[in-house]
Amino acid sequence: MSTLAAWTVGSAGCASHNGAGSDGAVCSIVGPAPKSQLPHVTASGSDAMQVGQALDAIFASQTPPVSPGQDYVLSRLTCVDVQVPLATTGYECSAEVQTDGGQPIAVNANAPSALAQNLFDALTAAGSTTCVDPHGVRTDLQNIVVSPAEVQFDDGSNYQPFPSPNVTVAGADAQAVMMALARAKIDDCDPSRSVFIICNSFGGSPSCGYQWLSLQTVGSSELVPVCGPGSGGTTQGATLDVASSVAIWQSILSAATAARFQPMSGTIEQTTVVNARYFTWDGSSLGFMLVTGDAMPPGPAADAGQAD
């Protein structure tokens, strides 16, 4: 579920793309989409065999048993050593396996499961990393390719790729947003962070501010940290003046209309809250992640500056 942040003075949310675009110009406002690929792991020999055997045991435990064959693909695989007080603890795993020509099949080994523990141990021995969070120790993998001789996967335990935009515009619509960002003196070229714009119209006219979302360079990729102190972290930016707020509000909603964006609630015309982040610019097209809604102003006791 998405959560909207509504900018208020002094608020703090909870939650690059530098270099040249396609026109060769040096980044001065927003940079191009970064290379953003999760760490890729290839295991062979006994490590691959142990992973395959642990998966086979879980497939056989399903009702009815699942038989994906010797070569198969899992779109996702999560294993957790659950460590939550007053709850069922132990190891559990969940996955989606793609069979030839069929729909993905959900596979689960619920806690406490010795089969899940065997798979967790085999995966970490094969090179997967783990994340310690309030629910326990977990490993999250994507695009797992299994064969008798080799196992490959993308490791998303600690990072997510730089998100793809859900709004993409060019021409005057893109230039209007870029000019609004420039007017607000927002420089979104630092590869260690990405701007998060938060606006609301609770007071009648738009009021906007911004924060910085953390990015981390891993190898040659810029990734979003999702584990540890840096995950979802923000650094305070600034509250914008009225003219800058109006320019950003109008340009972002105009871009959303041009891109046929669908709000999470209400219509674009009814929008009262705008959250825009992960901007990219390639010299001709502008992309960003947008969430809008028609939320009502928070009550006096509510903290309107929190975003998950």
C-alpha positions in Angstrom: 0.0 0.0 0.0 1.3 3.5 -0.8 1.4 6.1 1.9 1.2 9.8 1.0 3.4 12.4 2.7 1.9 15.8 3.1 4.5 18.5 3.4 4.4 20.8 6.5 7.1 23.1 7.6 9.7 21.2 9.6 8.3 17.8 8.5 10.6 14.8 8.1 9.6 11.9 6.0 10.4 8.2 6.5 10.6 6.6 3.4 21.7 9.0 -9.6 22.1 9.5 -11.9 24.8 12.1 -12.4 26.6 12.6 -15.7 25.5 13.5 -19.2 22.1 12.9 -20.9 21.6 11.9 -24.5 22.4 15.4 -25.6 25.8 15.3 -24.0 25.0 18.1 -21.6 26.4 17.8 -18.1 23.8 17.2 -15.4 22.7 20.4 -13.7 19.1 19.7 -12.5 18.2 16.1 -13.1 20.4 13.3 -14.5 19.7 10.3 -16.7 18.5 7.0 -15.3 21.4 5.3 -13.6 22.6 1.8 -14.2 20.8 -0.1 -11.5 21.2 -3.8 -11.4 20.9 -5.9 -8.3 24.1 -7.9 -7.3 24.1 -11.1 -9.4 25.3 -14.3 -7.9 26.3 -17.5 -9.8 26.9 -20.7 -7.7 28.0 -24.1 -9.1 29.3 -27.4 -7.9 28.2 -28.5 -4.4 26.7 -25.1 -3.6 24.3 -25.3 -6.5 23.5 -28.9 -5.7 22.6 -28.1 -2.1 20.3 -25.3 -3.2 18.6 -27.6 -5.8 18.1 -30.4 -3.3 16.7 -28.0 -0.7 14.2 -26.7 -3.3 13.3 -30.2 -4.4 12.4 -31.1 -0.8 10.1 -28.1 -0.5 8.5 -28.8 -3.9 7.8 -32.4 -2.8 6.2 -31.2 0.5 3.5 -29.2 -1.3 -0.1 -30.4 -1.7 -0.1 -31.5 -4.4 3.6 -31.9 -5.0 5.2 -29.4 -7.5 7.4 -30.9 -10.2 9.1 -28.0 -12.2 11.7 -30.4 -13.8 15.5 -30.2 -13.7 15.7 -26.7 -15.2 13.3 -24.0 -14.0 13.0 -20.4 -13.0 11.7 -18.8 -9.7 10.6 -15.2 -10.2 11.1 -14.6 -6.5 12.3 -16.4 -3.4 12.2 -15.2 0.2 13.4 -17.1 3.2 13.2 -15.7 6.8 14.4 -16.8 10.2 11.4 -15.3 12.0 12.3 -13.9 15.4 9.2 -12.0 16.5 8.2 -12.2 20.2 4.8 -13.7 20.9 4.6 -15.1 17.4 5.4 -18.3 15.6 9.2 -18.3 15.2 11.6 -20.4 13.0 12.4 -20.6 9.4 10.0 -20.1 6.5 10.3 -19.6 2.8 8.0 -18.5 0.0 8.5 -18.6 -3.8 6.9 -18.5 -7.2 8.1 -21.1 -9.6 7.5 -20.8 -13.3 6.6 -24.1 -15.1 6.8 -24.7 -18.8 3.9 -22.9 -20.5 2.0 -22.6 -17.2 1.1 -20.0 -14.7 3.5 -19.3 -11.8 2.9 -21.6 -8.8 3.1 -20.3 -5.3 5.3 -22.5 -3.0 5.4 -22.1 0.8 7.2 -23.7 3.7 5.7 -22.1 6.8 7.5 -21.6 10.1 8.8 -23.5 11.9 10.2 -25.5 8.9 13.3 -27.6 8.9 13.0 -27.7 5.1 13.0 -23.9 5.0 16.1 -23.8 7.3 17.9 -26.1 4.9 17.1 -23.9 2.0 18.1 -20.7 3.9 21.4 -22.3 4.8 22.1 -23.5 1.3 21.3 -20.1 -0.2 23.6 -18.2 2.2 26.4 -20.8 1.5 25.9 -20.2 -2.2 26.4 -16.4 -1.8 23.1 -14.8 -0.9 23.3 -11.9 1.6 20.9 -11.4 4.5 19.1 -8.5 6.1 18.4 -8.3 9.8 15.1 -6.5 10.4 12.6 -6.3 13.2 11.0 -9.5 12.0 14.2 -11.6 11.9 16.9 -12.5 9.4 15.8 -12.6 5.7 17.2 -13.2 2.3 15.2 -11.9 -0.8 16.1 -13.1 -4.2 14.8 -12.5 -7.7 15.1 -14.1 -11.1 16.4 -17.4 -9.8 17.5 -19.8 -12.5 18.1 -23.4 -11.4 19.8 -26.2 -13.3 21.6 -29.3 -12.0 25.0 -27.7 -12.5 24.3 -24.1 -11.7 22.1 -21.7 -9.7 21.9 -17.9 -10.6 20.0 -15.2 -8.9 19.7 -11.4 -8.3 20.2 -10.6 -4.6 17.6 -8.0 -3.4 18.2 -8.7 0.3 19.7 -5.3 0.9 18.9 -3.2 -2.2 16.2 -2.5 -4.7 16.9 -1.2 -8.2 16.3 2.5 -9.0 12.6 2.6 -9.6 11.2 2.9 -13.1 9.0 5.9 -13.7 5.2 5.8 -13.8 5.1 9.2 -15.5 7.2 9.9 -18.6 6.8 13.1 -20.7 8.7 15.0 -23.3 8.5 18.4 -25.0 6.8 21.3 -23.2 5.5 19.1 -20.3 9.0 17.9 -19.5 10.5 21.4 -19.8 8.0 22.9 -17.5 8.9 20.4 -14.7 12.6 21.0 -15.3 12.2 24.8 -15.2 10.1 24.5 -12.0 12.9 22.4 -10.4 15.5 24.9 -11.5 13.5 27.8 -10.1 13.4 26.0 -6.8 17.2 25.5 -7.0 16.9 21.7 -6.7 20.0 20.0 -8.0 19.2 16.3 -8.3 22.6 15.2 -9.8 24.3 13.7 -6.7 24.6 9.9 -7.1 24.2 9.4 -3.4 20.7 10.8 -3.2 17.5 11.5 -5.1 15.0 14.2 -4.5 11.6 13.5 -3.0 9.1 16.3 -3.6 6.1 16.6 -1.2 3.2 19.0 -1.8 -0.2 19.6 -0.5 -3.0 22.1 -1.1 -4.6 21.9 2.3 -4.4 25.7 2.7 -5.9 26.4 -0.7 -2.7 27.2 -2.6 0.0 24.6 -3.0 2.7 24.3 -0.4 5.8 22.2 -1.3 9.1 21.1 0.1 11.6 18.4 -0.6 13.8 15.8 1.1 16.6 13.6 -0.1 16.2 9.8 -0.4 19.4 7.8 0.0 21.1 6.0 -2.9 24.1 3.7 -2.7 26.7 2.8 -5.3 27.2 -0.9 -5.5 29.8 -1.9 -8.1 28.7 0.2 -11.1 25.1 0.4 -10.1 23.1 3.0 -8.1 20.6 1.2 -5.8 18.0 2.0 -3.2 19.1 0.6 0.2 16.3 -1.4 1.8 18.1 -2.8 4.9 19.8 -1.3 7.8 20.1 2.4 8.9 20.2 3.7 5.4 17.0 2.0 4.2 14.2 4.5 3.5 16.4 7.2 5.0 15.9 10.8 4.2 17.9 14.0 4.6 16.1 17.2 5.2 15.9 19.5 2.2 13.9 22.7 2.3 10.5 24.3 2.3 9.8 26.1 -1.0 8.3 29.6 -1.4 4.9 30.1 -2.8 5.9 30.8 -6.4 8.2 27.7 -6.5 5.5 25.6 -4.9 2.9 26.7 -7.5 5.2 26.1 -10.4 6.1 22.6 -9.2 2.5 21.7 -8.4 1.2 22.8 -11.7 4.0 21.3 -13.8 3.9 17.9 -12.1 0.1 17.6 -12.4 0.2 18.8 -16.1 2.8 16.1 -16.8 0.6 13.6 -15.0 -2.3 14.5 -17.2 -0.3 14.3 -20.3 1.0 10.8 -19.3 -2.5 9.7 -18.4 -1.5 8.9 -14.9 -4.1 7.3 -12.6 -4.2 8.7 -9.1 -4.4 6.3 -6.1 -7.6 8.1 -5.1 -9.8 10.7 -6.7 -8.9 12.4 -10.0 -6.0 14.6 -10.9 -8.3 17.6 -10.7 -9.2 16.6 -7.1 -5.6 16.2 -6.0 -4.7 17.6 -2.6 -1.4 15.8 -2.0 1.5 15.1 -4.4 4.6 12.9 -3.8 7.1 12.8 -6.7 10.5 11.1 -6.5 13.2 9.3 -8.5 13.4 11.8 -11.4 15.4 11.1 -14.5 16.2 13.2 -17.6 17.9 11.9 -20.7 17.9 15.2 -22.6 14.5 14.8 -24.2 12.3 12.7 -21.8 11.6 13.3 -18.2 10.5 10.4 -15.9 9.5 10.2 -12.3 7.6 8.1 -9.7 4.4 9.9 -8.8 1.7 9.3 -6.1 -1.2 11.6 -5.8 -4.4 11.6 -3.7 -7.4 13.6 -2.5 -6.6 13.2 1.2 -8.2 15.6 3.7 -6.0 17.8 5.9 -4.7 15.9 9.0 -6.2 16.6 12.4 -4.3 18.7 15.0 -2.7 15.6 16.6 -1.6 14.0 13.3 1.9 14.2 12.1 1.5 15.0 8.5 5.2 14.8 7.7 5.6 11.0 7.9 6.0 8.9 4.8 6.7 5.2 4.7 
